[in-house]
Amino acid sequence: MAIREGVNETILTELILQGIRDCQDLQIVTFLLLLVIYILTMTGNILIIVLVVLNGKLHSPMYFFLANLSCVETFYTSTILPKILISLLTGDLSISIPGCIAQFYFFTSLVVTECGLLAMMSYDRYIAICKPLYYANLMNDRLCFLMAAGSWINGFLAMSVMMYLMTRLTFCGPNEIEHFFCDFIPVARVSCSDTRKFELMGFIFSTIFTLFPFLLTLTSYTLIIISILRIQSTIGRQKAFSTCSSHLVVVTIYFGTLIIVYSNHSQDIDKFLSLSYTVLSPLLNPLIYSLRTREVRGALKSAITVHISLTKRCAQEVE
């Protein structure tokens, strides 16, 4: 800690992630569990990215957005879990103020980006099901690129404002954050500065970049469900629903927990639900898409077949 000159006030240079301390009674078990989750999450999301890039059958708007979503969740998980794992391994629960600000910036930027991508994916499903004759013209490569790029740019530009406001905050005690990472509300609670501007901008940005994508997603799926119910054939309804069921599951889990967390004021519930969309959601999403999407399963089987074939050929050449 440092002392501000001329003022009898202690200025903190680091904060303590108190939420991790709650896991230390089962330190080894928690560390191993989170390590396995991290490895599986990274493997699953990177595998989806590789499959989409290499397999020509997956070169469509839906899988283009899915690859972007997997990119977000790869970075997303790496913003949170490595620090928790290091803290569990070493027992050092501290995080520097610059480190906390950086973690907050990348985490919130990726949250906003993911909200935008999920909304774009729901719009893509709406066009595919409700306006199939216009799908190829409406969802062209240029529009898909602009939609994905807009989601990324919006996330990182908007949260740069929040990062700037966070750098203006002063932390002079207490230095314990009741969370696993530097999230918006826990950080504001421990600041000894006037956080009204910080909290106001947080509310405005969360409304614009979280609520609006959620409403767009809700509207898209309302129209999709209405369109599906109008299909007379049972097989036709099942086929139409299967094209969006995976994304609907992901959207429900992600937006549901996100809205509960940021509308709830219980620290214990916040910490529990935060694990859902920061740890479990990035782990489950590749499983949901790979298990429920026939094209992804087919691409994975093809990749495994090619790998086995190449392995056998290399073994024969060595012999």
C-alpha positions, 0 to 999 in steps of 0.5 A: 500500500502507498500513502498519499503525500500530505493527506492522512489517507492510505491509498491501496495498490492491490485488492483481495479477491475474497470470493476465492478464499471461500473455496480454500477449505477444498483448495485442491479439489476446487483447483483440480475441478476448475483446471479440468473445466478450463482445459475442456472449455478451451479445447471445446471452443478452439475445436469449434473454431478450427472445424468452422475454418477448415470444413467447407460445409460449415462456411455459413452465417450460422457457423461464422457467428458460432466461431466468433462466439467460441472466440469470445468464450475462449478469451472470456474464460482466460480473463477469469479462470487463470487468476483463480487457479493461480490464487488457489495454487499459491494462496495469493488472493491479491490483485493489483489495481491496474490488474483489476482494471484490466480484468474488469475491462476485458471481462465486461467488453467480452460480455457486451460482445457476446450479448451482441453476437447472440442477438445477431445469431437469433436474427440469423435464425429468424431470417432462416426460418421466417424468410427462407427465400430471402436468406441468401441475399439478406445474410450475405458475407459482407453483412455477416462480417459487419454484424460480427465486427460491430459486436466486437467493436461496440463491446471494446469501445463502450467499455473503454469509457467504463475503464476510464471511469474506473481509473478515476476511482480511489481505493483506500479501504477496505480492500476485500472484494466479495467476489471471484473477480473484478466485477462492476458492483463489487468494485464499486462497493469497495471504492472510497470515491464518489461512484455515482457517475461510474454506477450511472454509466454502468446502468446506461451501458448495461441497458443499451448493450445487454437489455437491447440485445436481449429484447432483439433476441426475444423478439426474434424468437417470438416471431420464430415460434409463431412461424413454426406454429403455423407450419402444418407438418409435424416433421416440418415443425420439428425440422424448423425448431431443430435449426434454432434449438441449440442457440435457444438453449444457450441464449436462455442460460446466458441471458437468464443468469446475466439478468438475475445477477445484475438485478440482484443485490445478494452477494452470495447469489451474485457469486454463485450465478457469476460462475454460471455465465463465466465458467459453466456457460463457456464449457457447456456451449460447445457441448450443446452445439456439437451434440445438438447440431448435425453439421458440427457432429458430421464435421467432427467425425470427418476430422477424426476420420481424417486424423486416424487415416493420416496416423495410420499412413504415417505409421505404415511409412515408418514401418 
